[in-house]
Amino acid sequence: MSQIFSARSAQTGGVVRRSVADVERKIGRDALELEVRRRGFHLLEAGGQFIIICTRADLRVLV
């Protein structure tokens, strides 16, 4: 968990992506979701990847 959120992009409001399989094996989906919610970030899942948008700003899906 600390590896995900210590990434430079996580600390500067960027985007972090990790494979779903890797997250489920190492920390678990529920633990990741809880931490993302705690931080007020946004979590997406697409193409076998978790995409974490590391900002509390509103998110708008365009397409």
C-alpha positions as CSV (number, residue, x, y, z in Angstrom):
1,M,0.0,0.0,0.0
2,S,2.7,2.4,0.9
3,Q,4.5,1.7,-2.4
4,I,1.4,2.8,-4.3
5,F,0.8,6.0,-2.5
6,S,4.5,7.0,-2.1
7,A,4.8,7.2,-5.9
8,R,5.7,10.7,-7.1
9,S,2.5,10.9,-9.2
10,A,0.4,10.0,-6.2
11,Q,2.0,12.8,-4.1
12,T,1.6,15.4,-6.8
13,G,-2.0,14.8,-7.8
14,G,-1.3,12.6,-10.7
15,V,-2.4,9.1,-11.8
16,V,-1.2,5.8,-10.5
17,R,-2.0,2.5,-12.1
18,R,-1.5,-1.1,-10.9
19,S,-2.6,-4.4,-12.2
20,V,-5.8,-5.8,-10.5
21,A,-4.1,-9.2,-10.1
22,D,-1.1,-7.7,-8.4
23,V,-3.3,-5.6,-6.0
24,E,-5.5,-8.6,-5.1
25,R,-2.4,-10.8,-4.5
26,K,-0.5,-8.3,-2.3
27,I,-3.0,-6.1,-0.4
28,G,-6.5,-7.0,-1.5
29,R,-9.2,-5.1,-3.4
30,D,-11.1,-4.1,-0.3
31,A,-8.0,-2.6,1.4
32,L,-7.2,-0.6,-1.7
33,E,-10.7,0.7,-2.0
34,L,-10.7,1.7,1.7
35,E,-7.5,3.6,1.4
36,V,-8.5,5.4,-1.8
37,R,-11.8,6.5,0.0
38,R,-9.9,7.6,3.1
39,R,-7.7,9.8,0.9
40,G,-10.7,11.2,-1.0
41,F,-9.2,10.0,-4.3
42,H,-10.9,8.3,-7.3
43,L,-10.5,4.6,-8.3
44,L,-11.3,3.2,-11.7
45,E,-10.9,-0.4,-13.0
46,A,-10.3,-1.0,-16.7
47,G,-8.5,-3.6,-18.8
48,G,-7.2,-5.5,-15.8
49,Q,-5.8,-2.3,-14.2
50,F,-6.7,-0.2,-11.3
51,I,-6.4,3.5,-12.1
52,I,-6.1,5.8,-9.1
53,I,-6.6,9.5,-9.7
54,C,-4.8,11.1,-6.8
55,T,-6.8,14.3,-6.3
56,R,-9.9,15.2,-4.3
57,A,-11.1,17.5,-7.1
58,D,-14.3,16.6,-8.9
59,L,-14.1,13.9,-11.6
60,R,-16.1,14.1,-14.8
61,V,-16.3,11.3,-17.3
62,L,-16.6,12.7,-20.8
63,V,-17.1,9.6,-22.9
